[in-house]
Amino acid sequence: MPKDPQAITTANAWLKEISTTLNLDPQEATELTGELLELTREVAHNRTRPGAPLTAFLVGLASRDLDDARANIAAIRKLI
């Protein structure tokens, strides 16, 4: 997770803007910001840098809800 709290605030503002465009709940869109940033950091440092954002995309694609997303993040972490 970024050490700069402003980075999270800025990211969440962007995610809320995108979620409105995509007809998603802004609260749900920002619920896992920290977990996804940590996951993509781990992927970038331990597996493949270009695969990091694509991993986050696949988490979203495979997840029906926040509980699914959390389970998918945990499953991917076991592979890293």
C-alpha positions as CSV (number, residue, x, y, z in Angstrom):
1,M,0.0,0.0,0.0
2,P,1.4,3.5,-0.8
3,K,2.9,5.2,2.2
4,D,1.3,8.5,1.0
5,P,-2.3,8.6,2.3
6,Q,-3.0,11.2,-0.4
7,A,-2.3,8.6,-3.0
8,I,-5.1,6.4,-1.6
9,T,-7.4,9.4,-1.5
10,T,-6.6,10.3,-5.1
11,A,-7.1,6.7,-6.2
12,N,-10.4,6.4,-4.4
13,A,-11.7,9.6,-6.0
14,W,-10.8,8.2,-9.4
15,L,-12.4,4.9,-8.7
16,K,-15.6,6.6,-7.5
17,E,-15.7,8.6,-10.7
18,I,-15.2,5.5,-12.8
19,S,-17.8,3.5,-10.8
20,T,-20.4,6.2,-11.6
21,T,-19.6,5.9,-15.3
22,L,-19.9,2.1,-15.1
23,N,-23.0,2.1,-13.0
24,L,-21.3,0.5,-10.0
25,D,-21.7,1.3,-6.3
26,P,-18.9,3.8,-5.5
27,Q,-18.6,2.4,-1.9
28,E,-18.1,-1.2,-3.3
29,A,-15.7,0.1,-5.9
30,T,-13.3,1.5,-3.2
31,E,-13.8,-1.2,-0.6
32,L,-10.8,-3.3,-1.6
33,T,-8.4,-0.5,-2.7
34,G,-5.8,-1.4,-0.2
35,E,-6.0,-5.2,-0.8
36,L,-5.8,-4.8,-4.5
37,L,-2.8,-2.4,-4.3
38,E,-1.0,-4.8,-2.1
39,L,-1.8,-7.7,-4.4
40,T,-0.6,-5.9,-7.5
41,R,2.6,-4.8,-5.6
42,E,3.3,-8.5,-4.7
43,V,2.6,-9.6,-8.3
44,A,4.8,-6.9,-9.8
45,H,7.7,-7.6,-7.4
46,N,7.5,-11.4,-7.3
47,R,6.1,-12.5,-10.6
48,T,5.7,-10.0,-13.4
49,R,5.3,-6.2,-13.5
50,P,3.0,-6.2,-16.6
51,G,0.9,-8.9,-15.0
52,A,0.0,-6.7,-11.9
53,P,-2.8,-4.6,-13.4
54,L,-4.1,-7.6,-15.4
55,T,-4.3,-9.6,-12.2
56,A,-6.5,-6.9,-10.7
57,F,-8.6,-7.1,-13.8
58,L,-9.0,-10.8,-13.5
59,V,-10.0,-10.5,-9.8
60,G,-12.8,-8.2,-10.9
61,L,-13.8,-10.4,-13.8
62,A,-14.0,-13.5,-11.7
63,S,-15.8,-11.9,-8.7
64,R,-19.5,-11.7,-8.2
65,D,-19.3,-9.6,-5.1
66,L,-16.8,-8.3,-2.4
67,D,-16.7,-11.7,-0.6
68,D,-15.7,-13.4,-3.9
69,A,-13.1,-10.7,-4.6
70,R,-11.6,-11.3,-1.1
71,A,-11.5,-15.1,-1.7
72,N,-10.0,-14.6,-5.2
73,I,-7.3,-12.3,-3.8
74,A,-6.4,-14.9,-1.1
75,A,-6.2,-17.6,-3.7
76,I,-3.9,-15.6,-5.9
77,R,-1.7,-14.7,-3.0
78,K,-1.0,-18.5,-2.5
79,L,0.4,-18.6,-6.1
80,I,2.8,-15.7,-5.6
